[in-house]
Amino acid sequence: MAEGRNSWVTFARYANLAFSFGVTMAAALLLGFYGGRWLDRRLGTEPIFMLVGLLLGVGLAFKSLLDELDALSKESKAKDGKRNGKG
């Protein structure tokens, strides 16, 4: 029974990661796009800041993903160490 519960917890963690990454990616892209478009309209530099904003949004979203994966990896290693009697 505990093994079945553990698999659901693992599934929930990875589902949360996927959902979180999707929301973060969408928010970063939208903010970069609209922020860049707003700057382009004010400064008269039509596609430059919009493209820069989109690229920054993608970069920030993937950095967020890597940070989240790193945290999950460290948590998993800590649990494995406790399970093996090292912690």
Biopython code that builds the backbone (N, CA, C, O; Angstrom):
import numpy as np
from Bio.PDB.StructureBuilder import StructureBuilder

atoms = [
    (1, "MET", "N", (0.822, -1.198, 0.000)),
    (1, "MET", "CA", (0.000, 0.000, 0.000)),
    (1, "MET", "C", (0.859, 1.252, 0.000)),
    (1, "MET", "O", (0.546, 2.231, -0.678)),
    (2, "ALA", "N", (1.949, 1.216, 0.768)),
    (2, "ALA", "CA", (2.825, 2.392, 0.833)),
    (2, "ALA", "C", (3.508, 2.632, -0.508)),
    (2, "ALA", "O", (3.762, 3.776, -0.884)),
    (3, "GLU", "N", (3.804, 1.554, -1.226)),
    (3, "GLU", "CA", (4.452, 1.699, -2.540)),
    (3, "GLU", "C", (3.519, 2.388, -3.528)),
    (3, "GLU", "O", (3.965, 3.214, -4.325)),
    (4, "GLY", "N", (2.241, 2.063, -3.487)),
    (4, "GLY", "CA", (1.259, 2.704, -4.358)),
    (4, "GLY", "C", (1.108, 4.184, -4.045)),
    (4, "GLY", "O", (0.988, 5.009, -4.951)),
    (5, "ARG", "N", (1.115, 4.514, -2.766)),
    (5, "ARG", "CA", (1.029, 5.921, -2.351)),
    (5, "ARG", "C", (2.266, 6.674, -2.784)),
    (5, "ARG", "O", (2.175, 7.820, -3.222)),
    (6, "ASN", "N", (3.427, 6.038, -2.667)),
    (6, "ASN", "CA", (4.681, 6.679, -3.054)),
    (6, "ASN", "C", (4.693, 6.988, -4.547)),
    (6, "ASN", "O", (5.189, 8.038, -4.957)),
    (7, "SER", "N", (4.152, 6.087, -5.363)),
    (7, "SER", "CA", (4.128, 6.348, -6.805)),
    (7, "SER", "C", (3.193, 7.506, -7.132)),
    (7, "SER", "O", (3.465, 8.272, -8.056)),
    (8, "TRP", "N", (2.089, 7.647, -6.386)),
    (8, "TRP", "CA", (1.201, 8.777, -6.610)),
    (8, "TRP", "C", (1.855, 10.089, -6.206)),
    (8, "TRP", "O", (1.664, 11.107, -6.871)),
    (9, "VAL", "N", (2.614, 10.075, -5.136)),
    (9, "VAL", "CA", (3.319, 11.280, -4.702)),
    (9, "VAL", "C", (4.354, 11.680, -5.745)),
    (9, "VAL", "O", (4.493, 12.860, -6.068)),
    (10, "THR", "N", (5.076, 10.706, -6.268)),
    (10, "THR", "CA", (6.054, 10.980, -7.314)),
    (10, "THR", "C", (5.361, 11.528, -8.560)),
    (10, "THR", "O", (5.828, 12.497, -9.158)),
    (11, "PHE", "N", (4.249, 10.908, -8.947)),
    (11, "PHE", "CA", (3.496, 11.398, -10.097)),
    (11, "PHE", "C", (3.025, 12.828, -9.871)),
    (11, "PHE", "O", (3.115, 13.661, -10.772)),
    (12, "ALA", "N", (2.523, 13.119, -8.671)),
    (12, "ALA", "CA", (2.034, 14.466, -8.367)),
    (12, "ALA", "C", (3.160, 15.492, -8.435)),
    (12, "ALA", "O", (2.950, 16.611, -8.904)),
    (13, "ARG", "N", (4.349, 15.124, -7.972)),
    (13, "ARG", "CA", (5.488, 16.050, -8.037)),
    (13, "ARG", "C", (5.845, 16.386, -9.473)),
    (13, "ARG", "O", (6.061, 17.549, -9.811)),
    (14, "TYR", "N", (5.906, 15.360, -10.320)),
    (14, "TYR", "CA", (6.274, 15.610, -11.713)),
    (14, "TYR", "C", (5.145, 16.282, -12.487)),
    (14, "TYR", "O", (5.410, 17.063, -13.402)),
    (15, "ALA", "N", (3.903, 15.998, -12.143)),
    (15, "ALA", "CA", (2.789, 16.713, -12.769)),
    (15, "ALA", "C", (2.819, 18.182, -12.368)),
    (15, "ALA", "O", (2.548, 19.060, -13.187)),
    (16, "ASN", "N", (3.145, 18.446, -11.114)),
    (16, "ASN", "CA", (3.285, 19.820, -10.645)),
    (16, "ASN", "C", (4.420, 20.524, -11.378)),
    (16, "ASN", "O", (4.292, 21.693, -11.741)),
    (17, "LEU", "N", (5.519, 19.826, -11.595)),
    (17, "LEU", "CA", (6.641, 20.401, -12.332)),
    (17, "LEU", "C", (6.229, 20.762, -13.752)),
    (17, "LEU", "O", (6.560, 21.846, -14.232)),
    (18, "ALA", "N", (5.513, 19.875, -14.429)),
    (18, "ALA", "CA", (5.079, 20.138, -15.800)),
    (18, "ALA", "C", (4.108, 21.318, -15.852)),
    (18, "ALA", "O", (4.230, 22.187, -16.716)),
    (19, "PHE", "N", (3.157, 21.349, -14.938)),
    (19, "PHE", "CA", (2.193, 22.446, -14.900)),
    (19, "PHE", "C", (2.893, 23.764, -14.589)),
    (19, "PHE", "O", (2.634, 24.784, -15.228)),
    (20, "SER", "N", (3.778, 23.729, -13.603)),
    (20, "SER", "CA", (4.514, 24.927, -13.212)),
    (20, "SER", "C", (5.358, 25.458, -14.366)),
    (20, "SER", "O", (5.404, 26.665, -14.603)),
    (21, "PHE", "N", (6.026, 24.551, -15.084)),
    (21, "PHE", "CA", (6.844, 24.977, -16.215)),
    (21, "PHE", "C", (5.978, 25.594, -17.310)),
    (21, "PHE", "O", (6.361, 26.602, -17.904)),
    (22, "GLY", "N", (4.828, 25.007, -17.582)),
    (22, "GLY", "CA", (3.933, 25.558, -18.598)),
    (22, "GLY", "C", (3.448, 26.952, -18.253)),
    (22, "GLY", "O", (3.442, 27.845, -19.100)),
    (23, "VAL", "N", (3.042, 27.137, -17.009)),
    (23, "VAL", "CA", (2.565, 28.450, -16.571)),
    (23, "VAL", "C", (3.713, 29.464, -16.592)),
    (23, "VAL", "O", (3.535, 30.599, -17.034)),
    (24, "THR", "N", (4.884, 29.053, -16.115)),
    (24, "THR", "CA", (6.034, 29.952, -16.112)),
    (24, "THR", "C", (6.426, 30.344, -17.528)),
    (24, "THR", "O", (6.711, 31.512, -17.791)),
    (25, "MET", "N", (6.444, 29.383, -18.440)),
    (25, "MET", "CA", (6.799, 29.670, -19.831)),
    (25, "MET", "C", (5.794, 30.637, -20.452)),
    (25, "MET", "O", (6.188, 31.606, -21.100)),
    (26, "ALA", "N", (4.508, 30.383, -20.261)),
    (26, "ALA", "CA", (3.480, 31.255, -20.832)),
    (26, "ALA", "C", (3.576, 32.666, -20.262)),
    (26, "ALA", "O", (3.499, 33.645, -21.005)),
    (27, "ALA", "N", (3.745, 32.774, -18.951)),
    (27, "ALA", "CA", (3.825, 34.097, -18.325)),
    (27, "ALA", "C", (5.074, 34.854, -18.787)),
    (27, "ALA", "O", (5.004, 36.046, -19.086)),
    (28, "ALA", "N", (6.196, 34.172, -18.843)),
    (28, "ALA", "CA", (7.432, 34.836, -19.265)),
    (28, "ALA", "C", (7.344, 35.289, -20.719)),
    (28, "ALA", "O", (7.780, 36.391, -21.053)),
    (29, "LEU", "N", (6.783, 34.447, -21.585)),
    (29, "LEU", "CA", (6.641, 34.825, -22.995)),
    (29, "LEU", "C", (5.681, 36.000, -23.166)),
    (29, "LEU", "O", (5.961, 36.929, -23.924)),
    (30, "LEU", "N", (4.562, 35.960, -22.471)),
    (30, "LEU", "CA", (3.602, 37.051, -22.594)),
    (30, "LEU", "C", (4.163, 38.363, -22.061)),
    (30, "LEU", "O", (4.006, 39.411, -22.687)),
    (31, "LEU", "N", (4.816, 38.305, -20.904)),
    (31, "LEU", "CA", (5.408, 39.527, -20.353)),
    (31, "LEU", "C", (6.510, 40.076, -21.253)),
    (31, "LEU", "O", (6.601, 41.285, -21.464)),
    (32, "GLY", "N", (7.334, 39.198, -21.775)),
    (32, "GLY", "CA", (8.392, 39.638, -22.680)),
    (32, "GLY", "C", (7.843, 40.225, -23.962)),
    (32, "GLY", "O", (8.323, 41.252, -24.442)),
    (33, "PHE", "N", (6.829, 39.567, -24.519)),
    (33, "PHE", "CA", (6.227, 40.038, -25.766)),
    (33, "PHE", "C", (5.567, 41.398, -25.586)),
    (33, "PHE", "O", (5.864, 42.343, -26.317)),
    (34, "TYR", "N", (4.663, 41.492, -24.603)),
    (34, "TYR", "CA", (3.926, 42.744, -24.429)),
    (34, "TYR", "C", (4.802, 43.866, -23.884)),
    (34, "TYR", "O", (4.612, 45.028, -24.243)),
    (35, "GLY", "N", (5.754, 43.534, -23.026)),
    (35, "GLY", "CA", (6.678, 44.558, -22.550)),
    (35, "GLY", "C", (7.556, 45.090, -23.676)),
    (35, "GLY", "O", (7.783, 46.296, -23.777)),
    (36, "GLY", "N", (8.046, 44.193, -24.518)),
    (36, "GLY", "CA", (8.856, 44.607, -25.652)),
    (36, "GLY", "C", (8.046, 45.384, -26.671)),
    (36, "GLY", "O", (8.529, 46.362, -27.241)),
    (37, "ARG", "N", (6.827, 44.957, -26.898)),
    (37, "ARG", "CA", (5.967, 45.675, -27.840)),
    (37, "ARG", "C", (5.650, 47.083, -27.333)),
    (37, "ARG", "O", (5.613, 48.036, -28.112)),
    (38, "TRP", "N", (5.421, 47.206, -26.025)),
    (38, "TRP", "CA", (5.159, 48.519, -25.430)),
    (38, "TRP", "C", (6.371, 49.426, -25.610)),
    (38, "TRP", "O", (6.230, 50.586, -25.996)),
    (39, "LEU", "N", (7.569, 48.893, -25.327)),
    (39, "LEU", "CA", (8.787, 49.689, -25.523)),
    (39, "LEU", "C", (8.979, 50.069, -26.987)),
    (39, "LEU", "O", (9.355, 51.201, -27.289)),
    (40, "ASP", "N", (8.726, 49.144, -27.884)),
    (40, "ASP", "CA", (8.862, 49.429, -29.314)),
    (40, "ASP", "C", (7.925, 50.553, -29.749)),
    (40, "ASP", "O", (8.318, 51.415, -30.536)),
    (41, "ARG", "N", (6.720, 50.554, -29.257)),
    (41, "ARG", "CA", (5.767, 51.614, -29.612)),
    (41, "ARG", "C", (6.223, 52.964, -29.070)),
    (41, "ARG", "O", (6.098, 53.987, -29.744)),
    (42, "ARG", "N", (6.750, 52.962, -27.856)),
    (42, "ARG", "CA", (7.168, 54.237, -27.256)),
    (42, "ARG", "C", (8.432, 54.791, -27.908)),
    (42, "ARG", "O", (8.585, 56.005, -28.042)),
    (43, "LEU", "N", (9.341, 53.898, -28.313)),
    (43, "LEU", "CA", (10.621, 54.335, -28.848)),
    (43, "LEU", "C", (10.672, 54.314, -30.378)),
    (43, "LEU", "O", (11.617, 54.843, -30.965)),
    (44, "GLY", "N", (9.684, 53.719, -31.026)),
    (44, "GLY", "CA", (9.653, 53.654, -32.483)),
    (44, "GLY", "C", (10.641, 52.660, -33.075)),
    (44, "GLY", "O", (11.099, 52.846, -34.202)),
    (45, "THR", "N", (10.974, 51.617, -32.339)),
    (45, "THR", "CA", (11.913, 50.586, -32.809)),
    (45, "THR", "C", (11.153, 49.277, -32.934)),
    (45, "THR", "O", (11.265, 48.405, -32.072)),
    (46, "GLU", "N", (10.385, 49.137, -33.997)),
    (46, "GLU", "CA", (9.322, 48.142, -34.071)),
    (46, "GLU", "C", (9.653, 46.720, -33.607)),
    (46, "GLU", "O", (9.105, 46.348, -32.570)),
    (47, "PRO", "N", (10.462, 45.897, -34.225)),
    (47, "PRO", "CA", (10.501, 44.517, -33.727)),
    (47, "PRO", "C", (11.619, 44.229, -32.723)),
    (47, "PRO", "O", (11.679, 43.120, -32.191)),
    (48, "ILE", "N", (12.494, 45.178, -32.451)),
    (48, "ILE", "CA", (13.716, 44.873, -31.691)),
    (48, "ILE", "C", (13.414, 44.452, -30.259)),
    (48, "ILE", "O", (13.800, 43.358, -29.847)),
    (49, "PHE", "N", (12.737, 45.292, -29.499)),
    (49, "PHE", "CA", (12.509, 44.982, -28.086)),
    (49, "PHE", "C", (11.516, 43.841, -27.889)),
    (49, "PHE", "O", (11.581, 43.123, -26.891)),
    (50, "MET", "N", (10.600, 43.676, -28.839)),
    (50, "MET", "CA", (9.687, 42.543, -28.757)),
    (50, "MET", "C", (10.464, 41.231, -28.862)),
    (50, "MET", "O", (10.225, 40.303, -28.089)),
    (51, "LEU", "N", (11.386, 41.153, -29.808)),
    (51, "LEU", "CA", (12.191, 39.939, -29.960)),
    (51, "LEU", "C", (13.111, 39.723, -28.758)),
    (51, "LEU", "O", (13.272, 38.595, -28.290)),
    (52, "VAL", "N", (13.706, 40.792, -28.266)),
    (52, "VAL", "CA", (14.565, 40.685, -27.081)),
    (52, "VAL", "C", (13.742, 40.221, -25.879)),
    (52, "VAL", "O", (14.195, 39.384, -25.099)),
    (53, "GLY", "N", (12.544, 40.763, -25.733)),
    (53, "GLY", "CA", (11.665, 40.350, -24.639)),
    (53, "GLY", "C", (11.281, 38.885, -24.731)),
    (53, "GLY", "O", (11.258, 38.180, -23.722)),
    (54, "LEU", "N", (10.978, 38.421, -25.941)),
    (54, "LEU", "CA", (10.645, 37.008, -26.121)),
    (54, "LEU", "C", (11.832, 36.110, -25.777)),
    (54, "LEU", "O", (11.670, 35.095, -25.100)),
    (55, "LEU", "N", (13.017, 36.485, -26.240)),
    (55, "LEU", "CA", (14.209, 35.684, -25.938)),
    (55, "LEU", "C", (14.513, 35.670, -24.448)),
    (55, "LEU", "O", (14.875, 34.630, -23.897)),
    (56, "LEU", "N", (14.370, 36.807, -23.797)),
    (56, "LEU", "CA", (14.575, 36.849, -22.340)),
    (56, "LEU", "C", (13.534, 35.997, -21.619)),
    (56, "LEU", "O", (13.854, 35.319, -20.643)),
    (57, "GLY", "N", (12.292, 36.028, -22.094)),
    (57, "GLY", "CA", (11.238, 35.212, -21.493)),
    (57, "GLY", "C", (11.542, 33.729, -21.597)),
    (57, "GLY", "O", (11.374, 32.990, -20.627)),
    (58, "VAL", "N", (11.987, 33.288, -22.762)),
    (58, "VAL", "CA", (12.342, 31.878, -22.948)),
    (58, "VAL", "C", (13.515, 31.513, -22.049)),
    (58, "VAL", "O", (13.507, 30.463, -21.407)),
    (59, "GLY", "N", (14.524, 32.379, -22.002)),
    (59, "GLY", "CA", (15.691, 32.108, -21.156)),
    (59, "GLY", "C", (15.325, 32.014, -19.685)),
    (59, "GLY", "O", (15.789, 31.114, -18.985)),
    (60, "LEU", "N", (14.497, 32.936, -19.212)),
    (60, "LEU", "CA", (14.085, 32.905, -17.807)),
    (60, "LEU", "C", (13.224, 31.686, -17.490)),
    (60, "LEU", "O", (13.340, 31.110, -16.408)),
    (61, "ALA", "N", (12.368, 31.294, -18.420)),
    (61, "ALA", "CA", (11.528, 30.110, -18.193)),
    (61, "ALA", "C", (12.383, 28.853, -18.091)),
    (61, "ALA", "O", (12.141, 28.012, -17.226)),
    (62, "PHE", "N", (13.378, 28.714, -18.961)),
    (62, "PHE", "CA", (14.228, 27.520, -18.894)),
    (62, "PHE", "C", (15.145, 27.546, -17.675)),
    (62, "PHE", "O", (15.463, 26.496, -17.118)),
    (63, "LYS", "N", (15.574, 28.747, -17.252)),
    (63, "LYS", "CA", (16.362, 28.834, -16.021)),
    (63, "LYS", "C", (15.513, 28.388, -14.828)),
    (63, "LYS", "O", (15.995, 27.690, -13.937)),
    (64, "SER", "N", (14.258, 28.797, -14.824)),
    (64, "SER", "CA", (13.346, 28.374, -13.766)),
    (64, "SER", "C", (13.174, 26.859, -13.769)),
    (64, "SER", "O", (13.153, 26.228, -12.712)),
    (65, "LEU", "N", (13.050, 26.276, -14.966)),
    (65, "LEU", "CA", (12.934, 24.821, -15.075)),
    (65, "LEU", "C", (14.174, 24.132, -14.530)),
    (65, "LEU", "O", (14.064, 23.162, -13.780)),
    (66, "LEU", "N", (15.352, 24.620, -14.898)),
    (66, "LEU", "CA", (16.589, 24.007, -14.416)),
    (66, "LEU", "C", (16.721, 24.121, -12.904)),
    (66, "LEU", "O", (17.180, 23.182, -12.253)),
    (67, "ASP", "N", (16.324, 25.257, -12.334)),
    (67, "ASP", "CA", (16.359, 25.424, -10.875)),
    (67, "ASP", "C", (15.414, 24.434, -10.195)),
    (67, "ASP", "O", (15.759, 23.838, -9.174)),
    (68, "GLU", "N", (14.231, 24.264, -10.761)),
    (68, "GLU", "CA", (13.260, 23.326, -10.189)),
    (68, "GLU", "C", (13.766, 21.884, -10.281)),
    (68, "GLU", "O", (13.631, 21.115, -9.329)),
    (69, "LEU", "N", (14.342, 21.522, -11.417)),
    (69, "LEU", "CA", (14.899, 20.173, -11.567)),
    (69, "LEU", "C", (16.070, 19.944, -10.613)),
    (69, "LEU", "O", (16.225, 18.849, -10.072)),
    (70, "ASP", "N", (16.885, 20.961, -10.406)),
    (70, "ASP", "CA", (17.998, 20.849, -9.464)),
    (70, "ASP", "C", (17.485, 20.632, -8.047)),
    (70, "ASP", "O", (18.033, 19.820, -7.301)),
    (71, "ALA", "N", (16.438, 21.354, -7.678)),
    (71, "ALA", "CA", (15.861, 21.181, -6.341)),
    (71, "ALA", "C", (15.276, 19.775, -6.186)),
    (71, "ALA", "O", (15.449, 19.144, -5.143)),
    (72, "LEU", "N", (14.584, 19.283, -7.218)),
    (72, "LEU", "CA", (14.040, 17.923, -7.147)),
    (72, "LEU", "C", (15.154, 16.887, -7.046)),
    (72, "LEU", "O", (15.030, 15.906, -6.313)),
    (73, "SER", "N", (16.236, 17.104, -7.778)),
    (73, "SER", "CA", (17.362, 16.178, -7.742)),
    (73, "SER", "C", (18.005, 16.142, -6.359)),
    (73, "SER", "O", (18.315, 15.068, -5.844)),
    (74, "LYS", "N", (18.205, 17.311, -5.761)),
    (74, "LYS", "CA", (18.795, 17.366, -4.419)),
    (74, "LYS", "C", (17.884, 16.709, -3.393)),
    (74, "LYS", "O", (18.349, 16.003, -2.499)),
    (75, "GLU", "N", (16.569, 16.948, -3.529)),
    (75, "GLU", "CA", (15.612, 16.328, -2.609)),
    (75, "GLU", "C", (15.636, 14.815, -2.752)),
    (75, "GLU", "O", (15.588, 14.093, -1.756)),
    (76, "SER", "N", (15.709, 14.337, -3.974)),
    (76, "SER", "CA", (15.747, 12.895, -4.221)),
    (76, "SER", "C", (17.019, 12.274, -3.653)),
    (76, "SER", "O", (16.975, 11.198, -3.056)),
    (77, "LYS", "N", (18.153, 12.949, -3.839)),
    (77, "LYS", "CA", (19.414, 12.435, -3.299)),
    (77, "LYS", "C", (19.394, 12.421, -1.777)),
    (77, "LYS", "O", (19.925, 11.497, -1.159)),
    (78, "ALA", "N", (18.787, 13.435, -1.166)),
    (78, "ALA", "CA", (18.705, 13.478, 0.295)),
    (78, "ALA", "C", (17.837, 12.327, 0.812)),
    (78, "ALA", "O", (18.168, 11.706, 1.821)),
    (79, "LYS", "N", (16.727, 12.043, 0.123)),
    (79, "LYS", "CA", (15.867, 10.938, 0.541)),
    (79, "LYS", "C", (16.578, 9.603, 0.376)),
    (79, "LYS", "O", (16.448, 8.719, 1.223)),
    (80, "ASP", "N", (17.336, 9.453, -0.721)),
    (80, "ASP", "CA", (18.077, 8.207, -0.935)),
    (80, "ASP", "C", (19.147, 8.038, 0.142)),
    (80, "ASP", "O", (19.383, 6.921, 0.604)),
    (81, "GLY", "N", (19.796, 9.129, 0.546)),
    (81, "GLY", "CA", (20.807, 9.054, 1.596)),
    (81, "GLY", "C", (20.202, 8.658, 2.925)),
    (81, "GLY", "O", (20.800, 7.872, 3.660)),
    (82, "LYS", "N", (19.023, 9.185, 3.256)),
    (82, "LYS", "CA", (18.351, 8.819, 4.499)),
    (82, "LYS", "C", (17.898, 7.361, 4.464)),
    (82, "LYS", "O", (17.957, 6.645, 5.463)),
    (83, "ARG", "N", (17.441, 6.944, 3.272)),
    (83, "ARG", "CA", (16.949, 5.574, 3.134)),
    (83, "ARG", "C", (18.088, 4.571, 3.272)),
    (83, "ARG", "O", (17.889, 3.471, 3.790)),
    (84, "ASN", "N", (19.276, 4.943, 2.813)),
    (84, "ASN", "CA", (20.416, 4.058, 2.890)),
    (84, "ASN", "C", (21.190, 4.190, 4.202)),
    (84, "ASN", "O", (22.211, 3.529, 4.391)),
    (85, "GLY", "N", (20.706, 5.043, 5.109)),
    (85, "GLY", "CA", (21.320, 5.179, 6.420)),
    (85, "GLY", "C", (22.487, 6.144, 6.465)),
    (85, "GLY", "O", (23.275, 6.119, 7.410)),
    (86, "LYS", "N", (22.612, 6.999, 5.452)),
    (86, "LYS", "CA", (23.724, 7.947, 5.421)),
    (86, "LYS", "C", (23.345, 9.286, 6.026)),
    (86, "LYS", "O", (24.235, 10.100, 6.271)),
    (87, "GLY", "N", (22.083, 9.556, 6.277)),
    (87, "GLY", "CA", (21.682, 10.876, 6.745)),
    (87, "GLY", "C", (21.098, 10.834, 8.046)),
    (87, "GLY", "O", (20.707, 11.871, 8.581)),
]
sb = StructureBuilder()
sb.init_structure("model")
sb.init_model(0)
sb.init_chain("A")
sb.init_seg("    ")
for serial, (resi, resn, name, xyz) in enumerate(atoms, 1):
    if name == "N":
        sb.init_residue(resn, " ", resi, " ")
    sb.init_atom(name, np.array(xyz, "f"), 0.0, 1.0, " ", f" {name:<3s}", serial, name[0])
structure = sb.get_structure()
